[in-house]
Amino acid sequence: MGQVAQVATTLGRRDRWGAITVRFGFGRMRYTVEPGLYAAGFPGEDSPVLVTTNYKLSFDHLRSALTGQNVWIVVLDTEGINVWCAAGKGTFGTDALCAQVEANKIGQLVRHRRLVVPQLGAPGIAAHAVKRQSGFTVVYGPVMARHLPDFLRNGMKATQEMRRKTFPLAERVVLLPLEFVIAGKWALLLSLVVYGLSGFFGPAPFSENVGLHGSFAVAGLWSGILAGTIITPLFLPVLPGRAFSLKGAVAGFLAALIFLAFLYSGQGSSGDIRAGLAWLLLIPAIASFLGMEFTGASTYTSLSGVKKEMRLAMPLQIVAGICGLFLLAWSWRL
């Protein structure tokens, strides 16, 4: 069969540091392992065959759960995307799985004909097609990798707990750095633009206009970003509605009220009624758009549902943004 790379089931310092940096968006799309066949422990011809993606964070979660296990791991090329997202995008799919089974001669490697696929990969895998093309039966494993040892010991039978996916606070918190950093990169550039443009509005000299209008404008921009990337995921279960755009808009509206309390506590044109209306439109629009990034943090979203929500929400977000900018510029001119 040739040489097969053996992987450790204990994560090292580099693995943990890599997980931290990728959570903050650094090298995210390059955090991968080579697709192909790997061995955890000392597997043989009767050992289970597990399937995963080449996103290293997913790969590390899997192997770290396999201490004391002897299994084969088949890694699909999902372009550095996790199982659930890759299944929705089609890269964690039937053809990719069958191609890896054939390329790595899994049929000659093991005597059984079972492939353990993560439950969250089910949307991309047609079990009957895999059986027809490769001769292997697909067995859907548990949602969480940590349940794999019990799943394998129980004869590949999953309990109700293994089939249920929840998103407690701790799992939502780990999403915050990546989304905030991604949005923050664009916001930093936009903040500089806003500061520059604000100096040309109003009767005061350029520097005074920047101090009066620009500071509040940048604060309003970041209020929307914080509402969309921090408040929305933290309070996801209690925010009203099922649509993530609505949840984000509600979080943005609450953030706008807090922002307006500071806006009207000062003096000058920044407290103009038109500026207040502008921010009541702009901050929820920003938060609503960013809130849609968390559709993966739910058990009820689907690709078709996300597309439908975007078709309905994005025109409203754009209109609110344009109206808000018009009102803001109008208030600055007076």
Phi and psi in degrees as GROMACS dihedral restraints (atoms count N, CA, C in turn):
[ dihedral_restraints ]
;  ai    aj    ak    al  type     phi  dphi    fc
    3     4     5     6     1    89.5    20    10
    4     5     6     7     1  -177.2    20    10
    6     7     8     9     1   -81.1    20    10
    7     8     9    10     1   141.5    20    10
    9    10    11    12     1  -125.6    20    10
   10    11    12    13     1   128.6    20    10
   12    13    14    15     1   -67.2    20    10
   13    14    15    16     1   131.4    20    10
   15    16    17    18     1   -97.8    20    10
   16    17    18    19     1   129.6    20    10
   18    19    20    21     1  -108.0    20    10
   19    20    21    22     1   145.9    20    10
   21    22    23    24     1   -75.4    20    10
   22    23    24    25     1   151.2    20    10
   24    25    26    27     1  -101.1    20    10
   25    26    27    28     1     5.2    20    10
   27    28    29    30     1  -114.4    20    10
   28    29    30    31     1   126.9    20    10
   30    31    32    33     1   -78.5    20    10
   31    32    33    34     1   138.3    20    10
   33    34    35    36     1   -94.4    20    10
   34    35    36    37     1  -177.7    20    10
   36    37    38    39     1   -62.4    20    10
   37    38    39    40     1   -40.2    20    10
   39    40    41    42     1   -65.7    20    10
   40    41    42    43     1   -37.0    20    10
   42    43    44    45     1   -63.7    20    10
   43    44    45    46     1   -43.8    20    10
   45    46    47    48     1   -69.7    20    10
   46    47    48    49     1   -39.6    20    10
   48    49    50    51     1   -66.1    20    10
   49    50    51    52     1   -39.6    20    10
   51    52    53    54     1   -61.7    20    10
   52    53    54    55     1   -39.3    20    10
   54    55    56    57     1   -63.6    20    10
   55    56    57    58     1   -38.1    20    10
   57    58    59    60     1   -67.0    20    10
   58    59    60    61     1   -48.1    20    10
   60    61    62    63     1   -64.9    20    10
   61    62    63    64     1   -38.1    20    10
   63    64    65    66     1   -70.9    20    10
   64    65    66    67     1   -27.4    20    10
   66    67    68    69     1   -65.9    20    10
   67    68    69    70     1   -23.7    20    10
   69    70    71    72     1   -97.2    20    10
   70    71    72    73     1     9.9    20    10
   72    73    74    75     1    87.2    20    10
   73    74    75    76     1     7.6    20    10
   75    76    77    78     1   -89.6    20    10
   76    77    78    79     1   118.4    20    10
   78    79    80    81     1    67.3    20    10
   79    80    81    82     1    26.9    20    10
   81    82    83    84     1   -56.5    20    10
   82    83    84    85     1   -48.7    20    10
   84    85    86    87     1   -82.6    20    10
   85    86    87    88     1    -2.4    20    10
   87    88    89    90     1  -107.3    20    10
   88    89    90    91     1     4.0    20    10
   90    91    92    93     1   -87.3    20    10
   91    92    93    94     1    78.8    20    10
   93    94    95    96     1  -135.0    20    10
   94    95    96    97     1   166.5    20    10
   96    97    98    99     1  -121.2    20    10
   97    98    99   100     1   161.4    20    10
   99   100   101   102     1   -67.8    20    10
  100   101   102   103     1   132.1    20    10
  102   103   104   105     1   -62.4    20    10
  103   104   105   106     1   153.8    20    10
  105   106   107   108     1   140.8    20    10
  106   107   108   109     1  -151.8    20    10
  108   109   110   111     1  -111.6    20    10
  109   110   111   112     1   135.4    20    10
  111   112   113   114     1  -132.9    20    10
  112   113   114   115     1   160.8    20    10
  114   115   116   117     1  -122.8    20    10
  115   116   117   118     1   131.7    20    10
  117   118   119   120     1  -110.0    20    10
  118   119   120   121     1   125.1    20    10
  120   121   122   123     1    76.0    20    10
  121   122   123   124     1  -139.9    20    10
  123   124   125   126     1  -128.6    20    10
  124   125   126   127     1    73.2    20    10
  126   127   128   129     1   -71.6    20    10
  127   128   129   130     1   157.0    20    10
  129   130   131   132     1  -129.9    20    10
  130   131   132   133     1  -160.1    20    10
  132   133   134   135     1   -74.1    20    10
  133   134   135   136     1   -12.1    20    10
  135   136   137   138     1  -106.9    20    10
  136   137   138   139     1     4.2    20    10
  138   139   140   141     1   -76.1    20    10
  139   140   141   142     1   150.7    20    10
  141   142   143   144     1   -63.7    20    10
  142   143   144   145     1   153.5    20    10
  144   145   146   147     1  -115.5    20    10
  145   146   147   148     1   113.8    20    10
  147   148   149   150     1  -102.4    20    10
  148   149   150   151     1   146.9    20    10
  150   151   152   153     1  -117.4    20    10
  151   152   153   154     1   136.5    20    10
  153   154   155   156     1  -149.0    20    10
  154   155   156   157     1  -172.0    20    10
  156   157   158   159     1  -103.6    20    10
  157   158   159   160     1   170.7    20    10
  159   160   161   162     1   -92.7    20    10
  160   161   162   163     1    11.5    20    10
  162   163   164   165     1   -71.8    20    10
  163   164   165   166     1   118.3    20    10
  165   166   167   168     1   -62.6    20    10
  166   167   168   169     1   -32.0    20    10
  168   169   170   171     1   -63.4    20    10
  169   170   171   172     1   -42.3    20    10
  171   172   173   174     1   -66.5    20    10
  172   173   174   175     1   -43.2    20    10
  174   175   176   177     1   -60.6    20    10
  175   176   177   178     1   -41.4    20    10
  177   178   179   180     1   -68.9    20    10
  178   179   180   181     1   -38.5    20    10
  180   181   182   183     1   -59.7    20    10
  181   182   183   184     1   -41.3    20    10
  183   184   185   186     1   -66.4    20    10
  184   185   186   187     1   -54.4    20    10
  186   187   188   189     1   -66.6    20    10
  187   188   189   190     1   -31.3    20    10
  189   190   191   192     1   -71.2    20    10
  190   191   192   193     1   -16.1    20    10
  192   193   194   195     1   -90.3    20    10
  193   194   195   196     1    -1.2    20    10
  195   196   197   198     1  -107.3    20    10
  196   197   198   199     1    22.0    20    10
  198   199   200   201     1   -58.7    20    10
  199   200   201   202     1   128.0    20    10
  201   202   203   204     1    83.9    20    10
  202   203   204   205     1    -1.0    20    10
  204   205   206   207     1  -100.7    20    10
  205   206   207   208     1   150.5    20    10
  207   208   209   210     1  -116.5    20    10
  208   209   210   211     1   100.0    20    10
  210   211   212   213     1  -140.1    20    10
  211   212   213   214     1   156.6    20    10
  213   214   215   216     1   -94.4    20    10
  214   215   216   217     1   143.8    20    10
  216   217   218   219     1  -123.5    20    10
  217   218   219   220     1   120.2    20    10
  219   220   221   222     1  -100.3    20    10
  220   221   222   223     1   120.7    20    10
  222   223   224   225     1  -105.2    20    10
  223   224   225   226     1   122.8    20    10
  225   226   227   228     1   -90.9    20    10
  226   227   228   229     1   151.3    20    10
  228   229   230   231     1   -83.3    20    10
  229   230   231   232     1    98.8    20    10
  231   232   233   234     1  -107.2    20    10
  232   233   234   235     1    15.6    20    10
  234   235   236   237     1    61.2    20    10
  235   236   237   238     1    35.6    20    10
  237   238   239   240     1    76.3    20    10
  238   239   240   241     1    25.3    20    10
  240   241   242   243     1  -109.4    20    10
  241   242   243   244     1   144.0    20    10
  243   244   245   246     1   -68.7    20    10
  244   245   246   247     1   170.1    20    10
  246   247   248   249     1   -58.0    20    10
  247   248   249   250     1   -51.7    20    10
  249   250   251   252     1   -64.7    20    10
  250   251   252   253     1   -47.9    20    10
  252   253   254   255     1   -67.1    20    10
  253   254   255   256     1   -40.4    20    10
  255   256   257   258     1   -65.1    20    10
  256   257   258   259     1   -35.7    20    10
  258   259   260   261     1   -63.5    20    10
  259   260   261   262     1   -40.0    20    10
  261   262   263   264     1   -69.2    20    10
  262   263   264   265     1   -33.1    20    10
  264   265   266   267     1   -83.3    20    10
  265   266   267   268     1   -17.4    20    10
  267   268   269   270     1   100.7    20    10
  268   269   270   271     1    -7.5    20    10
  270   271   272   273     1   -77.6    20    10
  271   272   273   274     1   -28.3    20    10
  273   274   275   276     1   -94.6    20    10
  274   275   276   277     1    82.3    20    10
  276   277   278   279     1  -136.4    20    10
  277   278   279   280     1  -179.0    20    10
  279   280   281   282     1   -60.8    20    10
  280   281   282   283     1   -49.4    20    10
  282   283   284   285     1   -64.6    20    10
  283   284   285   286     1   -41.3    20    10
  285   286   287   288     1   -64.0    20    10
  286   287   288   289     1   -39.4    20    10
  288   289   290   291     1   -66.3    20    10
  289   290   291   292     1   -47.7    20    10
  291   292   293   294     1   -64.0    20    10
  292   293   294   295     1   -35.2    20    10
  294   295   296   297     1   -65.2    20    10
  295   296   297   298     1   -40.9    20    10
  297   298   299   300     1   -70.4    20    10
  298   299   300   301     1   -35.9    20    10
  300   301   302   303     1   -61.4    20    10
  301   302   303   304     1   -42.7    20    10
  303   304   305   306     1   -72.0    20    10
  304   305   306   307     1   -44.4    20    10
  306   307   308   309     1   -63.8    20    10
  307   308   309   310     1   -33.9    20    10
  309   310   311   312     1   -98.4    20    10
  310   311   312   313     1     7.2    20    10
  312   313   314   315     1    53.8    20    10
  313   314   315   316     1    46.7    20    10
  315   316   317   318     1   -63.7    20    10
  316   317   318   319     1   -32.3    20    10
  318   319   320   321     1   -61.8    20    10
  319   320   321   322     1   -28.5    20    10
  321   322   323   324     1   -90.4    20    10
  322   323   324   325     1   -18.1    20    10
  324   325   326   327     1   -79.6    20    10
  325   326   327   328     1   -37.5    20    10
  327   328   329   330     1  -125.8    20    10
  328   329   330   331     1   156.1    20    10
  330   331   332   333     1   -85.5    20    10
  331   332   333   334     1   -29.6    20    10
  333   334   335   336     1   -80.8    20    10
  334   335   336   337     1   176.8    20    10
  336   337   338   339     1  -133.7    20    10
  337   338   339   340     1    59.7    20    10
  339   340   341   342     1  -132.2    20    10
  340   341   342   343     1   135.4    20    10
  342   343   344   345     1  -120.0    20    10
  343   344   345   346     1   123.8    20    10
  345   346   347   348     1   -91.3    20    10
  346   347   348   349     1   111.5    20    10
  348   349   350   351     1  -107.0    20    10
  349   350   351   352     1   137.2    20    10
  351   352   353   354     1   -57.0    20    10
  352   353   354   355     1   140.8    20    10
  354   355   356   357     1   -57.6    20    10
  355   356   357   358     1   -36.9    20    10
  357   358   359   360     1   -70.8    20    10
  358   359   360   361     1    -9.6    20    10
  360   361   362   363     1   -89.8    20    10
  361   362   363   364     1    -1.1    20    10
  363   364   365   366     1   -58.3    20    10
  364   365   366   367     1   -36.0    20    10
  366   367   368   369     1   -60.3    20    10
  367   368   369   370     1   -22.5    20    10
  369   370   371   372     1   -99.5    20    10
  370   371   372   373     1    -8.9    20    10
  372   373   374   375     1  -112.7    20    10
  373   374   375   376     1   121.3    20    10
  375   376   377   378     1   -95.9    20    10
  376   377   378   379     1   102.6    20    10
  378   379   380   381     1   -59.0    20    10
  379   380   381   382     1   -39.2    20    10
  381   382   383   384     1   -66.6    20    10
  382   383   384   385     1   -34.5    20    10
  384   385   386   387     1   -71.6    20    10
  385   386   387   388     1   -36.7    20    10
  387   388   389   390     1   -62.9    20    10
  388   389   390   391     1   -43.1    20    10
  390   391   392   393     1   -60.8    20    10
  391   392   393   394     1   -43.2    20    10
  393   394   395   396     1   -68.4    20    10
  394   395   396   397     1   -40.8    20    10
  396   397   398   399     1   -81.9    20    10
  397   398   399   400     1   -35.7    20    10
  399   400   401   402     1  -115.7    20    10
  400   401   402   403     1   -17.6    20    10
  402   403   404   405     1    84.9    20    10
  403   404   405   406     1     0.6    20    10
  405   406   407   408     1   -98.4    20    10
  406   407   408   409     1   143.5    20    10
  408   409   410   411     1   -91.6    20    10
  409   410   411   412     1   134.6    20    10
  411   412   413   414     1   -87.6    20    10
  412   413   414   415     1   126.5    20    10
  414   415   416   417     1  -113.4    20    10
  415   416   417   418     1   122.2    20    10
  417   418   419   420     1   -84.1    20    10
  418   419   420   421     1   119.1    20    10
  420   421   422   423     1   -80.3    20    10
  421   422   423   424     1  -174.3    20    10
  423   424   425   426     1   -70.0    20    10
  424   425   426   427     1   165.2    20    10
  426   427   428   429     1   -65.6    20    10
  427   428   429   430     1   -46.9    20    10
  429   430   431   432     1  -100.5    20    10
  430   431   432   433     1   138.9    20    10
  432   433   434   435     1   -63.2    20    10
  433   434   435   436     1   -29.9    20    10
  435   436   437   438     1   -65.4    20    10
  436   437   438   439     1   -17.0    20    10
  438   439   440   441     1   -89.1    20    10
  439   440   441   442     1    -2.9    20    10
  441   442   443   444     1   -61.1    20    10
  442   443   444   445     1   -44.3    20    10
  444   445   446   447     1   -55.7    20    10
  445   446   447   448     1   -45.4    20    10
  447   448   449   450     1   -66.4    20    10
  448   449   450   451     1   -38.4    20    10
  450   451   452   453     1   -60.6    20    10
  451   452   453   454     1   -45.0    20    10
  453   454   455   456     1   -69.8    20    10
  454   455   456   457     1   -37.5    20    10
  456   457   458   459     1   -67.2    20    10
  457   458   459   460     1   -30.1    20    10
  459   460   461   462     1   -87.9    20    10
  460   461   462   463     1    20.3    20    10
  462   463   464   465     1    72.5    20    10
  463   464   465   466     1    33.9    20    10
  465   466   467   468     1    59.9    20    10
  466   467   468   469     1    40.2    20    10
  468   469   470   471     1  -114.5    20    10
  469   470   471   472     1   128.0    20    10
  471   472   473   474     1   -96.0    20    10
  472   473   474   475     1   141.6    20    10
  474   475   476   477     1   -83.2    20    10
  475   476   477   478     1   172.2    20    10
  477   478   479   480     1   -62.2    20    10
  478   479   480   481     1   -36.6    20    10
  480   481   482   483     1   -63.3    20    10
  481   482   483   484     1   -36.6    20    10
  483   484   485   486     1   -68.9    20    10
  484   485   486   487     1   -22.2    20    10
  486   487   488   489     1   -91.8    20    10
  487   488   489   490     1    -6.7    20    10
  489   490   491   492     1  -103.2    20    10
  490   491   492   493     1   131.7    20    10
  492   493   494   495     1  -109.2    20    10
  493   494   495   496     1   122.1    20    10
  495   496   497   498     1  -115.9    20    10
  496   497   498   499     1   163.4    20    10
  498   499   500   501     1  -128.4    20    10
  499   500   501   502     1    75.5    20    10
  501   502   503   504     1   -67.3    20    10
  502   503   504   505     1   171.9    20    10
  504   505   506   507     1   -54.9    20    10
  505   506   507   508     1   -43.5    20    10
  507   508   509   510     1   -60.3    20    10
  508   509   510   511     1   -38.3    20    10
  510   511   512   513     1   -73.6    20    10
  511   512   513   514     1   -27.6    20    10
  513   514   515   516     1   -77.6    20    10
  514   515   516   517     1   -33.9    20    10
  516   517   518   519     1   -62.0    20    10
  517   518   519   520     1   -37.9    20    10
  519   520   521   522     1   -67.1    20    10
  520   521   522   523     1   -15.9    20    10
  522   523   524   525     1   -81.1    20    10
  523   524   525   526     1   -20.2    20    10
  525   526   527   528     1   -62.0    20    10
  526   527   528   529     1   -46.7    20    10
  528   529   530   531     1   -59.2    20    10
  529   530   531   532     1   -44.1    20    10
  531   532   533   534     1   -62.4    20    10
  532   533   534   535     1   -48.8    20    10
  534   535   536   537     1   -66.9    20    10
  535   536   537   538     1   -37.3    20    10
  537   538   539   540     1   -68.1    20    10
  538   539   540   541     1   -41.4    20    10
  540   541   542   543     1   -65.5    20    10
  541   542   543   544     1   -43.7    20    10
  543   544   545   546     1   -60.0    20    10
  544   545   546   547     1   -49.2    20    10
  546   547   548   549     1   -67.6    20    10
  547   548   549   550     1   -35.7    20    10
  549   550   551   552     1   -66.0    20    10
  550   551   552   553     1   -32.9    20    10
  552   553   554   555     1   -60.1    20    10
  553   554   555   556     1   -45.6    20    10
  555   556   557   558     1   -70.9    20    10
  556   557   558   559     1   -34.7    20    10
  558   559   560   561     1   -67.7    20    10
  559   560   561   562     1   -33.6    20    10
  561   562   563   564     1   -63.2    20    10
  562   563   564   565     1   -44.6    20    10
  564   565   566   567     1   -65.3    20    10
  565   566   567   568     1   -42.7    20    10
  567   568   569   570     1   -66.1    20    10
  568   569   570   571     1   -33.4    20    10
  570   571   572   573     1   -62.3    20    10
  571   572   573   574     1   -41.2    20    10
  573   574   575   576     1   -63.9    20    10
  574   575   576   577     1   -41.0    20    10
  576   577   578   579     1   -63.4    20    10
  577   578   579   580     1   -44.7    20    10
  579   580   581   582     1   -62.3    20    10
  580   581   582   583     1   -43.4    20    10
  582   583   584   585     1   -58.9    20    10
  583   584   585   586     1   -43.6    20    10
  585   586   587   588     1   -66.2    20    10
  586   587   588   589     1   -44.4    20    10
  588   589   590   591     1   -69.6    20    10
  589   590   591   592     1   -34.2    20    10
  591   592   593   594     1   -63.0    20    10
  592   593   594   595     1   -25.0    20    10
  594   595   596   597     1   -67.3    20    10
  595   596   597   598     1   -20.1    20    10
  597   598   599   600     1   -89.9    20    10
  598   599   600   601     1    -2.1    20    10
  600   601   602   603     1  -107.6    20    10
  601   602   603   604     1   135.1    20    10
  603   604   605   606     1   103.3    20    10
  604   605   606   607     1   161.9    20    10
  606   607   608   609     1   -79.9    20    10
  607   608   609   610     1   -14.1    20    10
  609   610   611   612     1   -77.9    20    10
  610   611   612   613     1   166.5    20    10
  612   613   614   615     1   -59.3    20    10
  613   614   615   616     1   163.0    20    10
  615   616   617   618     1   -53.6    20    10
  616   617   618   619     1   -50.4    20    10
  618   619   620   621     1   -64.2    20    10
  619   620   621   622     1   -36.8    20    10
  621   622   623   624     1   -69.6    20    10
  622   623   624   625     1   -38.6    20    10
  624   625   626   627     1   -63.5    20    10
  625   626   627   628     1   -39.5    20    10
  627   628   629   630     1   -61.5    20    10
  628   629   630   631     1   -46.3    20    10
  630   631   632   633     1   -65.4    20    10
  631   632   633   634     1   -36.2    20    10
  633   634   635   636     1   -79.4    20    10
  634   635   636   637     1   -51.3    20    10
  636   637   638   639     1   -91.9    20    10
  637   638   639   640     1   -43.9    20    10
  639   640   641   642     1   -62.7    20    10
  640   641   642   643     1   -42.7    20    10
  642   643   644   645     1   -63.2    20    10
  643   644   645   646     1   -43.6    20    10
  645   646   647   648     1   -67.3    20    10
  646   647   648   649     1   -37.3    20    10
  648   649   650   651     1   -65.0    20    10
  649   650   651   652     1   -43.8    20    10
  651   652   653   654     1   -65.7    20    10
  652   653   654   655     1   -39.6    20    10
  654   655   656   657     1   -62.8    20    10
  655   656   657   658     1   -39.3    20    10
  657   658   659   660     1   -65.8    20    10
  658   659   660   661     1   -40.4    20    10
  660   661   662   663     1   -59.8    20    10
  661   662   663   664     1   -47.4    20    10
  663   664   665   666     1   -71.7    20    10
  664   665   666   667     1   -25.1    20    10
  666   667   668   669     1   -63.5    20    10
  667   668   669   670     1   -42.4    20    10
  669   670   671   672     1   -65.0    20    10
  670   671   672   673     1   -38.7    20    10
  672   673   674   675     1   -67.6    20    10
  673   674   675   676     1   -43.5    20    10
  675   676   677   678     1   -64.4    20    10
  676   677   678   679     1   -38.6    20    10
  678   679   680   681     1   -65.1    20    10
  679   680   681   682     1   -39.1    20    10
  681   682   683   684     1   -78.4    20    10
  682   683   684   685     1   -35.9    20    10
  684   685   686   687     1  -101.3    20    10
  685   686   687   688     1   -17.1    20    10
  687   688   689   690     1  -116.3    20    10
  688   689   690   691     1   -58.2    20    10
  690   691   692   693     1   -64.8    20    10
  691   692   693   694     1   -43.3    20    10
  693   694   695   696     1   -59.5    20    10
  694   695   696   697     1   -53.4    20    10
  696   697   698   699     1   -68.0    20    10
  697   698   699   700     1   -33.7    20    10
  699   700   701   702     1   -64.4    20    10
  700   701   702   703     1   -40.0    20    10
  702   703   704   705     1  -108.9    20    10
  703   704   705   706     1    25.7    20    10
  705   706   707   708     1   -52.2    20    10
  706   707   708   709     1   -46.7    20    10
  708   709   710   711     1   -67.7    20    10
  709   710   711   712     1   -25.6    20    10
  711   712   713   714     1   -99.4    20    10
  712   713   714   715     1   -12.7    20    10
  714   715   716   717     1   -70.6    20    10
  715   716   717   718     1   140.0    20    10
  717   718   719   720     1   -71.4    20    10
  718   719   720   721     1   155.8    20    10
  720   721   722   723     1    89.0    20    10
  721   722   723   724     1   166.2    20    10
  723   724   725   726     1  -101.1    20    10
  724   725   726   727     1   -28.3    20    10
  726   727   728   729     1   -72.2    20    10
  727   728   729   730     1   132.5    20    10
  729   730   731   732     1   -71.1    20    10
  730   731   732   733     1   -27.4    20    10
  732   733   734   735     1   -64.3    20    10
  733   734   735   736     1   -37.5    20    10
  735   736   737   738     1   -70.2    20    10
  736   737   738   739     1   -42.9    20    10
  738   739   740   741     1   -59.0    20    10
  739   740   741   742     1   -44.3    20    10
  741   742   743   744     1   -64.4    20    10
  742   743   744   745     1   -38.9    20    10
  744   745   746   747     1   -64.6    20    10
  745   746   747   748     1   -40.0    20    10
  747   748   749   750     1   -64.5    20    10
  748   749   750   751     1   -45.1    20    10
  750   751   752   753     1   -60.4    20    10
  751   752   753   754     1   -39.8    20    10
  753   754   755   756     1   -66.2    20    10
  754   755   756   757     1   -37.3    20    10
  756   757   758   759     1   -65.2    20    10
  757   758   759   760     1   -41.0    20    10
  759   760   761   762     1   -64.4    20    10
  760   761   762   763     1   -41.7    20    10
  762   763   764   765     1   -64.4    20    10
  763   764   765   766     1   -36.2    20    10
  765   766   767   768     1   -64.9    20    10
  766   767   768   769     1   -38.5    20    10
  768   769   770   771     1   -63.3    20    10
  769   770   771   772     1   -41.7    20    10
  771   772   773   774     1   -64.8    20    10
  772   773   774   775     1   -43.2    20    10
  774   775   776   777     1   -61.9    20    10
  775   776   777   778     1   -42.1    20    10
  777   778   779   780     1   -67.0    20    10
  778   779   780   781     1   -30.1    20    10
  780   781   782   783     1   -61.5    20    10
  781   782   783   784     1   -38.4    20    10
  783   784   785   786     1   -75.3    20    10
  784   785   786   787     1   -37.2    20    10
  786   787   788   789     1   -60.3    20    10
  787   788   789   790     1   -45.3    20    10
  789   790   791   792     1   -86.4    20    10
  790   791   792   793     1    -4.0    20    10
  792   793   794   795     1   -80.8    20    10
  793   794   795   796     1   -13.3    20    10
  795   796   797   798     1   -96.7    20    10
  796   797   798   799     1  -165.8    20    10
  798   799   800   801     1  -117.7    20    10
  799   800   801   802     1   159.7    20    10
  801   802   803   804     1   100.7    20    10
  802   803   804   805     1  -174.5    20    10
  804   805   806   807     1   -69.7    20    10
  805   806   807   808     1   -16.2    20    10
  807   808   809   810     1   -63.8    20    10
  808   809   810   811     1   -18.9    20    10
  810   811   812   813     1   -94.8    20    10
  811   812   813   814     1    12.6    20    10
  813   814   815   816     1   -60.2    20    10
  814   815   816   817     1   146.1    20    10
  816   817   818   819     1   -61.1    20    10
  817   818   819   820     1   -33.6    20    10
  819   820   821   822     1   -67.2    20    10
  820   821   822   823     1   -35.0    20    10
  822   823   824   825     1   -66.3    20    10
  823   824   825   826     1   -39.0    20    10
  825   826   827   828     1   -62.0    20    10
  826   827   828   829     1   -45.7    20    10
  828   829   830   831     1   -63.4    20    10
  829   830   831   832     1   -36.4    20    10
  831   832   833   834     1   -60.2    20    10
  832   833   834   835     1   -46.1    20    10
  834   835   836   837     1   -73.3    20    10
  835   836   837   838     1   -25.6    20    10
  837   838   839   840     1   -68.3    20    10
  838   839   840   841     1   -19.4    20    10
  840   841   842   843     1   -95.3    20    10
  841   842   843   844     1   -42.8    20    10
  843   844   845   846     1   -71.5    20    10
  844   845   846   847     1   -48.0    20    10
  846   847   848   849     1   -64.4    20    10
  847   848   849   850     1   -47.4    20    10
  849   850   851   852     1   -62.7    20    10
  850   851   852   853     1   -34.3    20    10
  852   853   854   855     1   -64.1    20    10
  853   854   855   856     1   -43.9    20    10
  855   856   857   858     1   -63.6    20    10
  856   857   858   859     1   -47.6    20    10
  858   859   860   861     1   -65.9    20    10
  859   860   861   862     1   -36.2    20    10
  861   862   863   864     1   -64.0    20    10
  862   863   864   865     1   -43.2    20    10
  864   865   866   867     1   -63.9    20    10
  865   866   867   868     1   -46.9    20    10
  867   868   869   870     1   -69.0    20    10
  868   869   870   871     1   -29.7    20    10
  870   871   872   873     1   -63.3    20    10
  871   872   873   874     1   -27.0    20    10
  873   874   875   876     1   -68.6    20    10
  874   875   876   877     1   -13.5    20    10
  876   877   878   879     1   -66.8    20    10
  877   878   879   880     1   -16.3    20    10
  879   880   881   882     1  -101.7    20    10
  880   881   882   883     1    22.0    20    10
  882   883   884   885     1   -62.7    20    10
  883   884   885   886     1   -23.6    20    10
  885   886   887   888     1   -73.7    20    10
  886   887   888   889     1   -13.6    20    10
  888   889   890   891     1   -91.4    20    10
  889   890   891   892     1    48.4    20    10
  891   892   893   894     1  -155.3    20    10
  892   893   894   895     1   153.5    20    10
  894   895   896   897     1   -96.5    20    10
  895   896   897   898     1     0.9    20    10
  897   898   899   900     1  -119.7    20    10
  898   899   900   901     1    -1.8    20    10
  900   901   902   903     1   -81.1    20    10
  901   902   903   904     1   157.4    20    10
  903   904   905   906     1  -144.9    20    10
  904   905   906   907     1   166.0    20    10
  906   907   908   909     1   -61.1    20    10
  907   908   909   910     1   -44.4    20    10
  909   910   911   912     1   -66.5    20    10
  910   911   912   913     1   -37.4    20    10
  912   913   914   915     1   -67.4    20    10
  913   914   915   916     1   -39.1    20    10
  915   916   917   918     1   -64.2    20    10
  916   917   918   919     1   -43.3    20    10
  918   919   920   921     1   -62.2    20    10
  919   920   921   922     1   -41.2    20    10
  921   922   923   924     1   -63.5    20    10
  922   923   924   925     1   -43.8    20    10
  924   925   926   927     1   -62.3    20    10
  925   926   927   928     1   -41.2    20    10
  927   928   929   930     1   -64.7    20    10
  928   929   930   931     1   -38.8    20    10
  930   931   932   933     1   -63.1    20    10
  931   932   933   934     1   -33.8    20    10
  933   934   935   936     1   -84.7    20    10
  934   935   936   937     1   -40.3    20    10
  936   937   938   939     1   -82.0    20    10
  937   938   939   940     1   -41.0    20    10
  939   940   941   942     1   -63.3    20    10
  940   941   942   943     1   -40.0    20    10
  942   943   944   945     1   -60.0    20    10
  943   944   945   946     1   -38.6    20    10
  945   946   947   948     1   -67.2    20    10
  946   947   948   949     1   -39.5    20    10
  948   949   950   951     1   -63.7    20    10
  949   950   951   952     1   -41.2    20    10
  951   952   953   954     1   -66.2    20    10
  952   953   954   955     1   -45.1    20    10
  954   955   956   957     1   -62.7    20    10
  955   956   957   958     1   -44.5    20    10
  957   958   959   960     1   -62.2    20    10
  958   959   960   961     1   -40.0    20    10
  960   961   962   963     1   -64.7    20    10
  961   962   963   964     1   -44.5    20    10
  963   964   965   966     1   -65.0    20    10
  964   965   966   967     1   -45.9    20    10
  966   967   968   969     1   -62.6    20    10
  967   968   969   970     1   -40.1    20    10
  969   970   971   972     1   -63.7    20    10
  970   971   972   973     1   -42.5    20    10
  972   973   974   975     1   -65.2    20    10
  973   974   975   976     1   -38.9    20    10
  975   976   977   978     1   -63.0    20    10
  976   977   978   979     1   -46.7    20    10
  978   979   980   981     1   -64.2    20    10
  979   980   981   982     1   -37.9    20    10
  981   982   983   984     1   -66.2    20    10
  982   983   984   985     1   -46.5    20    10
  984   985   986   987     1   -63.7    20    10
  985   986   987   988     1   -36.9    20    10
  987   988   989   990     1   -62.9    20    10
  988   989   990   991     1   -42.6    20    10
  990   991   992   993     1   -68.3    20    10
  991   992   993   994     1   -31.0    20    10
  993   994   995   996     1   -72.5    20    10
  994   995   996   997     1   -28.6    20    10
  996   997   998   999     1   -72.5    20    10
  997   998   999  1000     1   -19.9    20    10
